[in-house]
Amino acid sequence: MPGNQSWQRYDWRRSYAWNYARFPEPASIEVPRVAGSWEYCGLPVDSPLGVPAGPLLNRGWCLYYASLGFDVLTYKTVRSRSHGCYDLPNLQPVEVMQPLTGGESRLSACDMMHGSWAVSFGMPSRSPDEWRADVEQTRNELPQGKLLSVSVVATTQPGWSIKEVAEDYALCARWAVDSGADCVETNFSCPNVSTCDGQLYQEPDAAGYVASTVRQAIGNVPYIIKVGHLRTRVTGEGLLDAVAPYADAIAMTNSIATTVQNTDRKLLFDGQKRGICGAAISAASIEQTHWMCQLIGQREENVRLIGVGGVRSLVEVNAYMDAGAHAVQLATAAMMDPEIGLRLRRAMAHDTWRSRRIS
Ligand SMILES: Cc1cc2nc3c(=O)[nH]c(=O)nc-3n(C[C@H](O)[C@H](O)[C@H](O)COP(=O)(O)O)c2cc1C
C-alpha cells in the first residue's frame, strides 16, 4: 500500500533498450479521485495530471503510470523510421546551485541524482510497424478517463526542405491517430539533436508551416506543440502567432540546454549541449507559462497551455495552474518517485484544493 510499497522505477543508469524491455506491471491500487471536472485540450479526463513524452517508452510503461494516478499518458516521441539511441549516459545527474535561467553555459555532472539531470537519448524510435501496433494496444487497454497522447518528430534527412520535414511530421501524426491516439503532440524542441526539427520552436515561420501540415493530416484531433525555453517574449510572440491557428495547446518547456562537464572539467557529450530537466527548470518554465498565457489573453487566442518542467509537489502544480496551465505533467519526479501521482491526488482530492482551483 502507499508508503510501504517500493514501486518499480526506470533504471536511469541503464540503456533505453534495457528499460524498454523491462516495464513494470500495472499496480493494483485504489487511486484517489481528484476534485472537480477536467478536460485536456477539450477532451474529458479525470485530472490535470499527466506524464510528458519521455518516461513512457511503450504500452507497459503507459499502463504502469496510468495505474499510479496519471490521466494523460504521452507516448515517448516516435518517428517514421526506426532510429537508434545515443550511448550511455542517457541520463546524467547534474549539480545545480540555483534555478536555471537559460543563460548558463556549463553545469557539472555528479554521481547521485539530486533532482536535475541532463537528458541524452536523441529521440530513439521503434519502427512504425512496432510503435503503431503498440499504440493501438495501449489505447485498447487504457481505462476510461485516461487519454493517450502520442509525441512525434520528423526524421530530417540531409537536404530536406521544410515541406519534406512537415510531411514527415504529418505522416507520423496521422499514423498515431489511425492507431488510436486521443491526441497528437509534435516535438519542436529537442535540444539534443542537431537537425532543424530540434529547434523548430525558435523558427516561427517553419513552425507554423509544419503545424498547418500536421493539422491538415489529423483533422479535428487535439493537437499539442511541445516547445523549449524561449529566451525572449518576442520569440514567443512570433511562435504563438504562427502556431495558434492550428494548435489546441502548447506544452512548455522541454528543458533548458547547457553543456555538461565532469570532475576533470572535461566536457561530456562531445561538448554538445544537452537538455537539463527536473527541479532546476521549474522557475523558468513557470515564468514562461505565465507570460505566454498573457500573450494568449491579449490576442484572445483559443490555445491552452500545458505546464511541464520540474513539477515535484503540489507547489509546482499550483504554480503552473496559477500561471495559466490547464494541465500539468511530470517526467523526472515521476521517474524517481513513481508514487508521486498518488500523493498529489490525495492532496488534490481535498476540498480546500478544489475550492482554490474552481473558485
Ligand atoms: C528520460 C526522459 C526522456 C525524454 N524524452 C523526451 C522525448 O522523447 N520527447 C520529448 O518531447 N521530450 C522528452 N523529454 C522531456 C520531457 O518531456 C520534459 O519536457 C522534461 O523532462 C521536463 O520535465 P521534468 O522536469 O518533469 O522532467 C524527456 C525527458 C526525460 C527525463
The ligand as a Gaussian input file, in Angstrom:
#p B3LYP/6-31G(d) Opt

LIG

0 1
 C       14.004000      10.258000     -19.676000
 C       13.455000      11.414000     -20.465000
 C       13.194000      11.246000     -21.804000
 C       12.628000      12.302000     -22.523000
 N       12.285000      12.105000     -23.831000
 C       11.558000      13.051000     -24.479000
 C       11.032000      12.795000     -25.767000
 O       11.214000      11.724000     -26.355000
 N       10.292000      13.784000     -26.355000
 C       10.034000      14.989000     -25.734000
 O        9.314000      15.827000     -26.293000
 N       10.544000      15.243000     -24.508000
 C       11.272000      14.308000     -23.874000
 N       11.730000      14.554000     -22.607000
 C       11.447000      15.856000     -21.956000
 C       10.211000      15.750000     -21.066000
 O        9.045000      15.554000     -21.830000
 C       10.021000      17.020000     -20.228000
 O        9.826000      18.105000     -21.085000
 C       11.227000      17.306000     -19.335000
 O       11.707000      16.150000     -18.750000
 C       10.880000      18.328000     -18.267000
 O       10.007000      17.787000     -17.337000
 P       10.546000      17.256000     -15.902000
 O       11.305000      18.390000     -15.304000
 O        9.305000      16.870000     -15.151000
 O       11.427000      16.103000     -16.200000
 C       12.353000      13.535000     -21.888000
 C       12.681000      13.688000     -20.545000
 C       13.223000      12.647000     -19.827000
 C       13.533000      12.852000     -18.373000

